[in-house]
Amino acid sequence: MKLNNPDFIIKEENRLDEGTEYILRRYKGKGGVVEIPEGVTQIENNIFGDDIESNKTVTKIIMPDSVTDIEMDAFSYCEKLTEIIF
């Protein structure tokens, strides 16, 4: 899966000490099984929903090996999420 997938908002951040980071900011897809794009290095909080609009469609998330940091509330408000595969 490519980093320029329209289902995701991914921020590119260049860091002098760590190189380029690709931060997943928001998911905009239809739900079901969601495969995070290879190359994403960080998952931010509330990427699938928030306290105003929860996500009722995501059931499974597949994480690539490139992810090294997942914020504590990254999957909050995912009402139907039952499985995360690393």
Secondary structure, DSSP 8 states (H G I E B T S, - for coil): --TT-TTEEEEEEEETTTEEEEEEEEE-S--EEEE--TT--EE-TTSS--SSS-BSSEEEEE--TT--EE-TTTTTTBTT--EEE-
